[in-house]
Amino acid sequence: MSVAAALVAGVLGVGASPAFAADATLSSLAFDVVQDGSSSNEFDNDATVEGRSWNRNDVVAANDWIQYRATAQVAAPGVVTYTSTLPVGMRWDAGASASSVCDAGGTITNASRTLSCKVTANTTGSQQVEFRAWTFENGNGEKLQPTISANGVSATASSAVTVAATVAMEFSTYRNAFSRDTVGGQDGILWTQYVDFGATRPGGDMRGLEALAEPFEFSLALPAGAVIPNNLLPSGVTVTQTGGVATFTVTGITSFVPPNSTSSTMPANFTSARRLGIPIFVPYGSELPSGEITTLQGQFSGFDPNGVSGASNFGAGYAQGQAPGDALITTNPSRNGFTFTVDRTQSVKLLAGQTHVTNLNGQRMIGSVNQSFRGSQYPVTPGQEFRTGMGVLNDTTATDAATNVFGCVAFDAQLVNLIGEPRGQSGSAAYAASDYLTGTALPANDYVVEYASLNLADNSARRAYDCGVAGDGSAQWHSTVDAAGGSGKVDAVRVKYLPSLAPSRAYGLSLPMKRTTTSASLGIADKQMIPWFWQFGSAETPAVKSNMPDSPAAAGTGRGGGIDVISALVRHRAVWSSASVQGGELATLTVSPLVIGAPMAGIDAVAKDVRIQVDLDSTCAIPVRASLDATGIPYDYTAPDFGADGIPCNADDGAPASITFRLGDINAPGGTPGGSFSAAVVGHETLLSSFSFQVEQSVLTPNGSTRTATSVISSPGDFTQASQGGASSGTDRSETPTLTVASVASFTGGKVATTAQPGKVAPGEEFQYTLNWANGTPQVIGVGRFVDVLPFNGDSRGTTGLGAPLRVSKVESQMTTPAMGSVGVEYTTDAAATVEAAVAQAGNEDGASGVTWKSLSGDTLLLGLRLCGLRRRTRCSPAMAARHRCRCSLGTLLVVASS
């Protein structure tokens, strides 16, 4: 049957809006500045232009936005195509072409300067559309007054907005680790010296900072013998080296166009507008002699560029550390240079390679902090297979190759087992040599592997044990796993590498392993670590024993590794119903929780006290409380704070809404590994029932705003990080779905259905749908009446196979806040066909005649009542209409029905 299709696709009233392929005819077009600036700041405030508020004073700070409104007078309906190319330096906001605004299609091209937006005009009269534009590369004092055209009519912005900015670009530099390399046929060390141009602003507020004009220069006094390899310079940078001084020329305007970056390699609260990587090479020889410790240092100077307005950076002053005569700042990062030592006193210098743990096929494990070193967690369930690796590195500063390099790993076979053949690997860095993903496999005849069942008493014994060297003839060691007692008995593996290990090269050993399901393994509490221990040496250096601790909190030394015990993981997905909506419309957030248990049947667990907290990021996003109730899940609710005036999305608002759904204890059975959550799932996935709720998007939401719902699932036993970012993003416990909200000056309404299976409803299923309305026009609208005709067999929407009429069990209605007015609900039990025919008559869309209506009060329960139609009336309160021109009117009607 097609009930769900009718519910999802239905609109307020009966009938559909006509579709237009032809262009509309316009009689006039206006282009007004609605707001110039996102909020008051030192460059754009009430004092900037006497007697005028910061948000409409014809002044905007650099790196801020201007909101424009196009008003077209439509003489004949059709498609209105708005086009506008901004002045150089400005950019359209990505939301300007959103489908919720440009319903017939929109594009942004020409380096984000040119907008084309097609909007359908279904009727004659006024059509208003708002667009947001940013000013990034415009100088102080520049006047911005773009034009727009639509269907042969043009208009210039109602006023010119002046840019307010100052040139205050700071300089920061960070020395990355050096490595051994060859440049121009000479061996030596090579590193990248990062240079950042940016500003120190808490919170990353870059408003009012002017972009740098091109080109500009700065210089570097190099260490003795150092050179800049031209072929490694970044794009937009050239260098001239005279003696020990390199002068860099940078082309391309340097501005704070997002994405800007922050990092631990920059000073605190520093945001980089542009980062350059400067390669520096120092050859071995007289400047880096063998057997000595050499100090290398360099200092940057001469950074004093102009802004795009022609003003000098910091006026008569200089960026920190860049004034003539400033001393070298030796920290890293630094404001003007670097200093470090190179130790070449050891001919062979072996170091432990960083360990790693991945899935058996090399993918990052769900919940792991980092796959390439012993971090704070590598969660593994009972019976889970994984891959780990250890390595040994001959340091960059070594002068000679190491020979007969060896290593040995010892572990508790009651807790983890070797389940396959170890593999020798090589690489240019320790982590790469031991990493299953990036290490290069060595030929089998380049290394010797042996196995033993040592039955050592405890971890202290495993750290201290002397494994010897593979091939030394010890009777304890065997060339095959079976000869050593089998996979369940082997508790040590040793390796010897036959080729020599050159400086700055590494060898690794990659081992496939599995956490056991023995009573000893199952008896370990969650979050405890199962460690293993790595020792290494060479013919030139004695064996270095493991210092791997038992506790995960103290781990990270590199001479060993470990996994963290976990019984079950909790995860979820959260998605908005669409990528963009219009202000005043509803967006549905669907949450799909799941648990991940052991990858084998019979090993079951329970995820205790599972909760999902959803935090909205703005009071412009308002949860529909009735839809939260309809989920049937207990929840805690923190309502959004609408401030003293009770109106959402205003400057006096406080904190946005937060909801915590309490799912309780969830069984996490073991079973076949794998699942739909991620390809990295190696445990057994159990999907739980999804649930959805609606969120109103205020008509006062600024055009192009991005709304984010941050949801986090938790359980006391799942100790993995809530949000990890980077390569783990998408497999941690957090979801951050985003939604673009477009502001169009129009009256909006819609209907959203929530069913167990999206888009379908089963016989007997109880489901809900929500009707919403909002007035985003500048006109005052009085009492409004809206009719919803419920589906019935043979209706104009093509409903068939319904069987019995829909039964409405509950109706709830509300304005977003009491300050916004009131809403009433009426219902009818007249014959469905009669109601549909009545409201289809021109001028009777509100069902004023031909239908018998009865009033509902509050949350009247209608269990089992067979309704044929619902009608609602809404009135914006007079005070709010006068103050907000009725843009405050947002309301919802929630209906719970069964088929």
C-alpha positions in Angstrom: 0.0 0.0 0.0 1.1 3.6 -0.6 0.1 5.2 2.7 3.7 6.2 3.7 4.3 7.8 0.3 1.3 9.9 0.8 2.3 10.9 4.3 5.8 11.8 3.4 5.0 13.6 0.2 1.9 15.4 1.4 1.7 19.2 1.7 -0.5 21.5 3.7 -3.8 21.4 2.0 -4.6 19.5 -1.1 -3.0 19.8 -4.5 0.5 20.5 -5.7 2.3 23.7 -6.7 2.6 24.0 -10.5 6.0 23.3 -12.1 7.5 26.0 -14.2 10.1 25.5 -16.9 9.7 29.0 -18.4 11.4 32.1 -17.0 9.4 34.4 -14.8 8.7 38.0 -15.8 9.9 40.7 -13.4 8.7 44.3 -13.1 11.5 45.4 -10.7 14.4 44.2 -8.7 16.0 45.6 -5.5 19.2 44.5 -3.7 19.4 45.5 -0.1 22.0 45.1 2.7 20.3 43.3 5.5 23.3 43.0 7.9 26.9 44.0 7.6 28.9 41.9 10.0 28.3 38.8 12.2 28.6 40.6 15.6 30.1 43.6 17.2 33.9 43.7 17.3 36.7 46.3 17.6 36.6 47.1 13.9 32.8 47.1 13.5 30.8 48.4 16.5 28.2 51.0 17.4 30.8 53.8 17.5 32.1 53.1 14.0 29.3 55.2 12.5 27.7 57.6 15.0 24.2 56.7 15.9 24.0 53.4 13.9 24.2 49.9 15.2 27.1 47.6 14.3 24.9 45.3 12.3 23.7 47.9 9.9 26.2 50.8 9.8 27.7 50.3 6.3 30.9 49.0 7.9 32.2 45.4 7.9 35.4 43.9 9.3 37.7 42.0 7.0 37.1 38.3 7.2 33.4 38.8 8.1 30.2 38.6 6.1 27.5 40.8 4.6 23.9 39.6 4.2 22.1 40.8 1.1 18.4 40.5 0.2 17.2 40.4 -3.4 13.5 41.5 -3.8 11.9 40.7 -7.1 8.5 41.8 -8.2 7.1 39.0 -10.2 4.7 40.0 -13.0 4.3 36.5 -14.4 5.2 33.2 -12.6 8.2 31.1 -13.5 11.8 30.6 -12.7 13.8 33.6 -11.4 17.5 33.3 -12.1 19.7 35.5 -9.9 23.3 36.1 -11.0 26.0 38.2 -9.3 29.7 38.5 -9.5 31.3 40.0 -6.4 34.2 42.5 -6.3 37.6 40.9 -6.3 38.5 39.7 -2.8 35.0 38.8 -1.8 33.5 35.3 -1.9 30.0 33.9 -1.8 29.1 31.7 1.2 28.6 28.1 0.2 25.1 28.3 1.5 24.1 30.9 -1.1 23.6 28.2 -3.7 22.0 25.6 -1.4 19.0 23.7 -2.8 16.8 24.9 0.0 17.3 28.5 -1.5 17.9 27.8 -5.2 15.2 25.2 -5.6 15.7 25.1 -9.4 19.5 24.9 -9.2 22.4 26.9 -8.0 26.1 27.2 -8.6 29.1 29.2 -7.3 32.0 29.6 -9.7 34.9 31.9 -10.6 36.9 31.4 -7.4 33.6 31.6 -5.4 32.9 35.1 -6.8 30.1 34.4 -9.2 26.7 33.1 -8.0 23.8 31.7 -10.1 20.7 30.8 -8.2 17.4 29.7 -9.8 14.3 30.2 -7.6 10.8 29.2 -8.6 8.1 31.9 -8.3 4.7 30.1 -8.2 2.7 33.3 -8.0 2.9 36.9 -8.9 3.9 39.4 -6.3 7.1 39.9 -4.2 9.8 37.2 -4.0 12.6 37.7 -1.5 15.8 35.7 -1.3 18.8 36.3 0.9 22.5 35.6 0.1 25.6 35.9 2.3 29.0 37.1 1.0 32.4 37.2 2.7 35.2 39.8 2.5 38.6 38.1 2.7 41.1 39.9 0.5 39.7 43.4 0.6 41.7 46.2 2.2 40.9 48.7 4.8 38.7 51.5 3.4 37.6 49.6 0.3 33.9 50.1 -0.5 31.9 47.1 -1.5 28.7 47.5 -3.5 28.0 44.5 -5.8 25.2 44.3 -8.3 22.8 41.5 -9.1 20.6 40.7 -12.1 17.6 38.6 -12.6 15.7 37.8 -15.8 16.8 41.0 -17.6 16.5 43.3 -14.6 19.5 44.6 -12.6 20.0 46.3 -9.3 23.0 47.6 -7.3 23.3 47.1 -3.6 21.3 49.7 -1.7 24.5 51.0 0.1 28.2 50.6 -0.2 29.8 48.8 2.8 33.3 50.0 3.8 35.9 47.4 5.0 37.6 48.0 8.3 40.9 46.2 8.8 44.5 46.5 10.0 47.6 44.8 8.8 48.9 42.7 11.7 50.3 39.4 10.3 52.6 37.5 12.6 55.5 35.2 11.8 56.1 31.7 13.4 58.5 28.9 12.5 58.8 25.3 13.5 61.6 22.8 12.9 60.5 19.3 11.9 62.7 16.3 12.7 65.7 15.8 10.5 66.6 12.7 8.6 69.6 11.4 6.7 69.4 12.1 3.0 71.5 12.7 -0.1 71.4 16.0 -2.1 73.6 16.8 -5.0 75.6 13.6 -4.4 76.4 14.5 -0.8 75.2 12.7 2.3 73.9 14.8 5.1 70.7 15.7 7.0 67.6 17.2 5.6 64.7 18.8 7.4 61.6 20.9 6.8 61.5 24.3 8.5 57.9 25.3 8.6 57.0 29.0 8.3 53.5 30.2 9.3 51.9 33.6 8.6 49.0 34.2 10.9 47.7 35.8 14.1 47.3 35.1 17.8 43.6 35.4 18.5 41.9 33.3 21.2 39.1 31.4 19.6 40.5 32.0 16.1 38.6 35.2 15.5 40.3 36.7 12.5 37.9 39.5 11.8 39.6 42.8 11.1 42.9 41.3 9.9 43.9 42.5 6.4 45.4 40.1 3.8 49.0 40.5 2.7 49.7 41.8 -0.8 51.9 39.9 -3.2 54.8 39.5 -3.5 56.7 39.9 -0.2 60.1 38.7 1.1 61.9 37.5 4.1 65.4 36.2 4.7 67.1 33.3 6.6 70.7 33.3 7.9 71.6 29.7 7.4 73.9 27.4 9.4 77.4 27.0 7.9 77.3 24.8 4.8 73.5 24.7 4.6 71.7 24.9 1.2 68.1 25.3 0.1 67.2 22.5 -2.4 65.2 24.5 -5.0 63.4 21.4 -6.3 61.8 20.9 -2.9 60.4 24.4 -2.4 56.6 24.8 -2.1 54.5 26.3 -4.8 54.6 30.1 -4.8 58.0 30.4 -3.3 61.4 31.2 -4.9 64.8 31.6 -3.2 68.0 33.4 -3.9 71.0 32.3 -1.8 74.0 34.5 -1.4 76.7 33.1 0.9 75.0 32.1 4.1 71.8 34.1 3.6 68.7 32.8 1.7 66.1 35.4 0.6 62.6 34.0 -0.1 60.0 35.6 -2.4 56.4 34.6 -1.8 53.7 35.1 -4.4 49.9 34.8 -4.0 47.8 36.8 -1.7 48.0 35.5 1.9 44.6 35.8 3.6 42.4 34.1 6.2 40.2 32.3 3.7 39.1 29.1 5.4 40.3 26.5 6.2 42.8 28.2 8.5 44.9 25.9 10.6 46.0 25.5 14.2 48.5 23.0 15.6 50.9 22.2 18.5 53.6 23.2 16.1 52.5 26.8 16.4 52.4 29.2 19.4 49.4 29.1 21.7 46.2 30.6 20.2 48.0 31.1 16.9 46.0 30.6 13.7 47.9 30.2 10.4 46.6 31.8 7.2 49.3 30.2 5.2 52.1 27.6 5.9 55.2 27.1 3.9 57.6 24.2 4.2 61.2 25.3 3.6 63.7 22.5 3.0 67.1 22.8 4.5 70.1 20.5 3.9 73.4 20.4 5.7 76.0 17.9 4.3 78.2 15.7 6.4 81.8 16.9 6.4 83.6 19.8 8.0 80.3 21.4 9.2 78.9 18.1 10.5 82.0 16.1 11.4 81.9 12.5 12.5 82.6 11.9 16.2 81.3 15.3 17.3 78.2 17.1 18.6 77.4 20.1 16.4 75.0 22.9 17.1 73.0 24.2 14.1 71.1 27.5 14.2 69.4 29.9 11.8 67.5 33.1 12.1 64.7 34.6 9.9 64.5 38.4 9.4 63.1 41.0 7.1 59.4 40.0 7.3 57.7 43.4 6.9 55.1 43.0 4.1 52.3 45.3 3.1 48.6 44.6 3.2 46.4 44.7 0.2 45.5 48.3 1.1 49.2 49.2 0.8 49.5 49.8 4.6 52.7 48.4 6.2 52.5 45.4 8.6 52.1 46.6 12.1 52.5 50.2 10.8 55.8 51.6 12.0 56.4 48.5 14.1 57.3 44.9 13.3 55.9 41.4 13.9 57.3 39.7 17.0 60.9 38.7 16.5 61.2 40.5 13.2 62.5 43.9 14.2 66.1 44.6 13.1 68.5 43.5 15.9 66.1 41.1 17.5 67.8 38.2 19.2 67.3 34.6 18.1 64.3 33.0 19.9 65.5 29.4 20.6 62.1 27.8 21.4 60.4 25.4 18.9 58.1 26.8 17.6 59.9 30.1 17.5 59.1 33.6 16.2 62.3 33.9 14.2 64.5 30.9 14.0 65.8 27.5 15.2 68.7 25.9 17.1 69.4 22.2 17.7 72.3 19.7 18.0 73.3 16.8 15.8 75.1 14.0 17.7 77.5 12.0 15.5 79.6 10.6 18.3 78.3 7.0 17.9 79.2 4.9 14.9 76.2 2.6 15.4 73.2 4.0 17.3 70.3 1.5 17.6 66.9 2.7 18.9 63.6 0.8 19.4 61.2 1.1 16.6 57.7 2.2 17.5 55.2 -0.6 17.9 51.8 -0.7 16.3 48.6 -2.6 16.5 46.1 -2.9 13.6 43.4 -5.2 12.4 44.8 -8.4 10.9 44.6 -6.9 7.4 46.3 -3.7 8.5 43.3 -1.4 9.0 43.1 0.9 12.0 41.2 -0.8 14.8 38.0 0.8 15.9 38.7 2.8 19.1 42.5 2.8 18.7 44.2 6.1 19.3 46.9 5.5 16.8 47.9 2.5 14.8 51.6 3.5 14.5 52.8 3.6 18.1 52.0 2.3 21.6 49.5 5.0 22.5 46.9 5.0 25.2 44.6 2.3 23.8 44.3 -0.5 21.4 40.9 -2.1 22.4 40.6 -5.8 21.6 37.7 -8.1 22.5 38.1 -11.9 23.4 38.9 -14.0 20.3 39.8 -10.9 18.2 42.7 -11.2 15.8 45.1 -8.4 15.2 48.5 -7.6 13.8 51.4 -6.0 15.7 55.0 -5.1 14.9 58.2 -4.1 16.6 61.3 -2.5 15.0 64.9 -1.4 15.5 66.4 1.7 13.9 70.0 2.7 13.2 69.7 6.5 14.0 70.1 9.2 11.4 73.3 10.5 13.3 75.1 7.1 13.1 78.1 7.0 10.9 78.3 3.2 10.3 76.0 0.3 9.4 75.0 -2.2 12.1 75.6 -5.9 11.4 73.8 -9.0 12.6 70.9 -7.0 14.0 68.6 -9.1 16.2 65.4 -8.8 18.2 63.1 -10.8 20.3 59.5 -10.5 21.6 58.1 -12.4 24.6 54.5 -12.6 25.7 52.0 -14.6 27.8 50.6 -17.4 25.6 47.6 -17.8 28.0 46.5 -14.3 26.9 47.6 -13.9 23.3 48.7 -16.4 20.7 50.8 -16.2 17.5 48.4 -17.3 14.7 50.6 -17.1 11.6 54.1 -16.6 10.2 56.0 -13.4 11.3 57.3 -11.3 8.5 60.5 -9.3 8.4 60.2 -5.7 7.0 62.4 -2.8 6.3 61.8 0.9 6.1 63.4 4.4 6.3 62.0 5.0 9.8 61.3 2.8 12.8 57.5 3.0 12.6 57.5 2.4 8.9 59.6 -0.7 9.3 57.3 -2.3 11.8 54.1 -1.0 10.3 52.1 -3.6 8.3 50.9 -0.9 5.9 54.1 0.9 5.0 57.0 -1.4 5.7 58.5 -3.2 2.8 58.6 -7.0 3.1 62.1 -8.4 3.2 63.1 -11.5 1.1 62.7 -14.6 3.2 66.4 -15.4 3.0 67.3 -12.0 4.5 66.3 -12.9 8.0 66.0 -15.9 10.4 63.0 -16.5 12.7 62.9 -18.9 15.6 60.3 -19.8 18.2 60.3 -21.0 21.8 57.9 -22.0 24.6 59.7 -20.4 27.6 56.9 -20.6 30.2 58.3 -17.6 32.0 56.8 -16.9 35.4 55.6 -13.3 34.9 56.2 -10.0 33.1 59.3 -9.2 35.1 60.8 -12.4 33.8 59.8 -11.6 30.2 61.5 -8.2 30.4 64.7 -9.6 31.9 65.1 -12.8 29.8 68.1 -13.0 27.5 66.8 -14.4 24.2 70.3 -14.8 22.7 70.5 -14.5 18.9 68.7 -16.5 16.3 70.9 -19.2 14.8 73.1 -19.6 17.9 72.1 -23.2 18.3 70.2 -23.0 21.6 68.0 -26.0 22.2 65.2 -23.9 23.5 64.6 -22.3 20.1 63.1 -24.0 17.0 62.6 -23.1 13.4 58.9 -23.9 13.3 55.9 -23.2 15.6 55.0 -26.9 15.7 58.5 -27.9 16.9 58.2 -25.3 19.7 54.9 -26.8 21.0 52.3 -25.2 18.7 50.5 -21.9 18.5 49.0 -22.2 22.0 52.4 -22.8 23.6 54.8 -20.5 21.8 55.4 -17.4 23.9 58.6 -15.9 22.3 59.8 -15.1 18.8 63.3 -14.0 17.9 64.7 -12.8 14.6 68.1 -12.0 13.1 68.5 -9.8 10.0 71.4 -10.9 7.7 72.0 -7.7 5.6 73.6 -4.8 7.5 71.4 -1.9 8.7 72.6 1.5 7.3 72.1 4.7 9.2 68.6 6.1 9.1 67.2 2.7 8.1 65.1 0.3 10.1 64.1 -3.4 10.4 60.8 -4.5 11.7 59.0 -7.7 12.6 55.2 -8.0 11.9 53.3 -10.7 13.8 49.7 -11.9 13.3 48.2 -12.6 16.8 44.9 -13.3 18.6 43.6 -12.6 22.1 42.6 -15.9 23.6 39.3 -16.9 25.2 41.0 -18.7 28.1 39.7 -18.1 31.7 42.8 -16.0 32.3 42.0 -13.8 29.3 38.3 -13.5 30.1 39.1 -12.7 33.8 41.0 -9.5 33.0 38.9 -6.4 33.7 38.1 -3.9 31.0 40.8 -1.3 30.3 43.6 -3.4 31.6 46.5 -4.1 29.3 47.9 -7.3 27.9 51.6 -6.4 27.2 54.5 -8.0 25.3 58.2 -7.2 25.5 60.8 -6.4 22.8 64.6 -6.5 23.1 67.2 -5.8 20.4 70.9 -5.4 19.6 73.6 -6.0 17.0 77.2 -7.3 16.6 78.4 -3.8 17.5 76.0 -3.1 20.4 74.8 -5.2 23.4 71.2 -6.3 23.8 68.9 -3.6 25.0 66.2 -5.2 27.3 62.5 -4.2 27.2 61.3 -1.5 29.6 57.6 -2.0 28.6 55.4 -1.6 31.7 52.3 -3.6 32.7 50.1 -0.5 33.0 48.5 1.1 30.0 48.9 4.6 31.6 52.7 4.2 31.6 53.0 2.7 28.1 54.6 4.3 25.2 58.3 3.6 25.6 58.7 1.7 22.3 60.4 -1.4 23.6 57.3 -3.5 23.5 53.5 -3.1 23.0 50.2 -4.2 24.2 46.4 -4.4 23.7 43.7 -3.1 26.0 41.0 -5.4 27.2 37.4 -4.6 26.3 34.2 -6.6 26.4 32.0 -4.6 24.0 32.1 -1.3 22.1 29.1 1.0 21.6 28.8 3.0 18.4 26.1 4.8 16.4 25.3 6.8 13.3 23.4 10.1 13.3 22.2 11.7 10.0 20.0 14.6 9.1 17.1 13.9 6.7 18.6 16.3 4.1 21.7 18.3 3.5 20.0 21.6 3.6 16.6 23.1 4.7 15.0 26.5 4.7 14.6 28.6 7.8 11.3 27.7 9.4 11.4 24.1 8.2 11.9 20.9 10.1 14.9 18.7 9.8 14.8 15.1 11.1 17.7 13.6 12.9 17.9 9.8 12.8 20.1 8.0 15.3 21.1 4.4 14.7 22.9 2.7 17.7 24.8 -0.6 17.7 27.1 -2.7 19.8 30.2 -4.7 18.9 31.0 -7.8 20.8 33.4 -10.7 20.5 34.0 -12.2 17.0 32.9 -15.7 18.0 29.7 -17.3 19.3 29.3 -18.1 23.0 31.4 -15.1 24.2 28.7 -12.7 25.2 28.8 -9.4 27.0 26.5 -6.6 28.2 27.1 -2.9 27.5 25.9 -1.3 30.7 23.9 1.9 31.0 24.1 2.9 27.3 23.3 6.6 26.7 23.3 8.9 23.7 23.7 12.6 24.3 22.8 15.0 21.5 23.9 18.6 21.8 22.7 21.2 19.3 25.0 24.1 18.6 22.5 27.0 18.5 19.2 28.2 19.9 18.2 28.6 16.3 17.7 24.8 16.3 14.7 23.8 18.5 13.8 20.2 19.2 10.2 19.3 18.7 9.4 18.0 22.2 6.5 15.9 21.1 8.8 14.0 18.7 11.2 13.3 21.5 8.3 11.7 23.5 7.3 9.7 20.5 10.6 7.9 20.4 9.5 5.9 23.4 13.0 6.1 24.9 13.5 7.7 28.3 15.4 10.9 28.0 16.7 13.9 29.9 16.1 17.3 28.3 17.8 20.6 28.7 15.6 23.2 27.0 17.2 25.9 24.9 17.5 29.2 26.7 15.7 31.8 24.6 16.6 34.7 26.9 14.4 37.4 28.4 12.3 37.9 25.3 11.4 34.2 24.8 12.3 34.4 21.1 14.8 31.8 19.7 17.7 32.8 17.6 18.3 36.2 19.2 21.3 37.9 20.7 20.0 37.5 24.3 19.8 33.7 24.0 21.8 31.4 26.3 22.7 27.7 25.9 21.2 25.6 23.1 19.2 22.4 23.7 20.7 19.1 24.9 19.0 15.7 25.0 20.3 12.5 26.6 18.6 9.3 25.6 18.9 6.5 28.2 19.0 3.2 26.3 19.9 1.1 29.4 21.8 -2.2 29.4 22.3 -3.7 25.9 23.3 -7.3 25.2 26.4 -7.6 23.0 26.5 -11.2 21.9 29.5 -12.8 20.2 29.2 -14.1 16.7 30.3 -13.8 13.1 32.7 -10.9 12.8 32.0 -7.9 10.6 29.2 -5.4 10.0 27.9 -2.4 8.3 29.3 0.3 10.6 32.8 0.1 9.2 35.1 -2.1 7.2 37.3 -2.1 10.3 34.8 -4.0 12.4 36.3 -7.3 13.4 34.0 -8.0 16.3 30.3 -9.1 16.0 28.0 -6.2 15.2 24.5 -6.1 16.6 22.3 -3.3 15.2 19.7 -1.7 17.5 16.5 0.0 16.4 16.9 3.4 15.0 14.9 6.4 16.3 14.2 9.9 14.9 13.1 13.3 16.1 12.5 16.6 14.6 14.3 19.9 15.0 12.8 23.2 14.0 15.2 25.6 12.2 14.2 29.2 13.2 13.2 31.6 10.4 15.7 34.0 12.1 18.6 31.7 11.3 21.2 33.7 9.3 21.3 32.6 5.7 23.9 30.0 5.0 24.3 29.0 8.6 25.7 25.5 9.3 23.9 23.7 12.1 25.7 20.8 13.8 24.3 18.2 16.1 27.0 16.6 18.2 26.0 13.1 19.4 28.0 10.9 21.7 27.2 7.3 22.7 28.6 6.1 26.0 28.8 3.1 28.3 31.0 2.7 31.4 32.8 -0.3 29.9 33.7 1.4 26.6 36.7 3.5 27.5 37.6 4.4 23.9 37.8 8.1 23.2 34.6 9.9 22.4 36.1 11.9 19.6 39.4 11.2 17.9 39.4 13.0 14.6 41.9 12.3 11.8 42.0 8.8 10.4 39.7 7.5 13.2 37.0 10.1 12.4 33.8 8.2 11.6 34.7 5.1 13.8 34.8 6.8 17.2 31.8 7.3 19.6 30.9 10.7 18.2 28.8 11.8 15.2 28.7 15.5 14.0 26.2 15.6 11.2 25.8 19.1 9.7 22.9 20.9 8.1 22.9 24.0 6.0 20.1 26.4 6.7 19.1 28.9 4.1 17.2 32.1 4.9 14.4 32.8 2.4 11.9 35.5 3.2 8.8 33.4 2.7 6.1 31.6 4.6 7.0 27.9 4.8 5.3 24.7 5.9 5.9 21.0 5.6 5.2 17.5 6.7 7.7 15.0 8.0 6.8 11.3 8.7 8.8 9.1 11.0 8.3 5.3 10.4 10.2 2.2 11.5 11.4 1.8 7.9 11.9 5.2 6.3 9.4 5.8 3.5 7.3 2.7 4.3 4.7 1.8 7.0 3.7 -1.8 7.9 0.1 -2.9 8.6 -0.8 -2.1 12.2 2.4 0.0 12.7 2.0 3.1 14.9 3.9 6.0 13.4 4.1 9.8 13.7 4.2 12.7 11.4 4.8 16.3 12.1 3.4 19.4 10.4 5.2 22.7 10.7 4.8 26.3 9.7 6.9 29.5 9.9 6.5 33.0 8.7 9.8 34.3 7.4 8.4 37.2 5.4 8.7 40.9 6.4 4.9 41.1 6.3 2.6 40.7 9.4 0.4 37.7 9.0 -2.7 37.3 11.1 -4.7 34.2 11.8 -3.7 31.4 9.5 -5.6 28.1 8.9 -4.0 25.0 7.5 -5.8 21.8 6.5 -4.3 18.3 6.3 -6.5 15.6 4.6 -5.4 12.2 5.8 -4.8 9.5 3.2 -7.7 7.3 2.1 -8.2 4.7 -0.7 -8.8 6.5 -4.0 -7.7 9.9 -2.9 -6.1 12.4 -5.3 -2.7 11.3 -4.3 -3.3 7.7 -5.5 -3.5 5.9 -2.2 -4.5 2.2 -2.6 -4.5 -0.9 -0.5 -5.2 0.9 2.8 -7.5 -1.8 4.1 -8.9 0.2 7.0 -8.9 4.0 7.6 -6.0 5.5 9.5 -6.6 5.7 13.3 -5.2 8.8 15.0 -4.2 8.1 18.6 -2.7 11.4 19.7 -2.4 15.0 18.5 0.0 17.6 20.1 0.3 21.2 19.0 2.6 24.0 20.0 4.2 27.3 19.1 7.9 27.2 19.6 7.5 29.4 22.7 4.3 30.9 24.3 5.7 34.4 23.4 5.1 33.6 19.7 1.3 33.2 20.0 -1.1 30.3 20.1 -2.3 27.4 18.0 -5.5 25.5 18.0 -6.5 22.2 16.4 -9.8 21.0 14.9 -10.8 17.7 13.5 -13.6 16.2 11.4 -15.1 12.8 10.9 -16.9 13.7 7.7 -16.4 11.4 4.8 -12.8 11.7 3.5 -13.8 12.2 -0.1 -16.2 15.0 1.0 -13.4 16.8 2.9 -10.9 16.5 0.0 -13.5 17.9 -2.5 -14.3 20.8 -0.2 -10.8 22.0 0.4 -9.9 21.6 -3.3 -12.4 24.3 -4.2 -10.8 27.7 -4.9 -11.2 30.0 -2.0 -12.1 27.2 0.4 -8.6 25.9 1.1 -9.2 26.4 4.8 -12.3 24.2 4.8 -14.5 27.0 6.0 -17.5 25.6 4.3 -18.7 22.1 3.4 -16.8 20.5 6.4 -18.0 19.9 10.0 -15.1 20.8 12.4 -14.8 20.0 16.1 -12.2 21.5 18.4 -9.5 19.7 20.3 -8.0 21.1 23.5 -4.4 20.5 24.5 -3.0 17.0 24.1 -6.4 15.4 23.6 -6.1 11.6 23.3 -7.9 10.3 20.2 -7.2 6.6 20.6 -9.0 4.6 18.0 -10.8 7.7 16.5 -11.1 7.5 12.8 -10.3 11.0 11.6 -10.6 12.2 8.0 -8.9 15.5 8.4 -7.2 17.9 10.7 -7.3 21.7 10.7 -5.1 24.1 12.7 -5.3 27.8 13.2 -2.4 29.9 14.4 -2.1 33.5 15.5 1.1 35.5 16.0 0.9 37.5 19.2 0.4 41.2 18.5 3.5 42.2 20.5 5.7 39.8 18.7 4.2 40.8 15.3 5.0 44.4 16.0 8.5 43.7 17.2 9.6 40.9 14.9 7.2 41.5 12.0 5.8 38.0 12.7 9.1 36.3 11.8 8.8 34.8 15.2 5.9 32.5 14.1 7.1 28.9 14.3 4.8 26.0 15.3 4.3 22.3 15.0 1.5 19.8 15.0 2.5 16.2 15.8 0.1 13.4 14.9 0.5 9.8 16.0 -1.4 7.4 13.8 -1.6 3.7 13.0 -2.4 1.9 9.7 
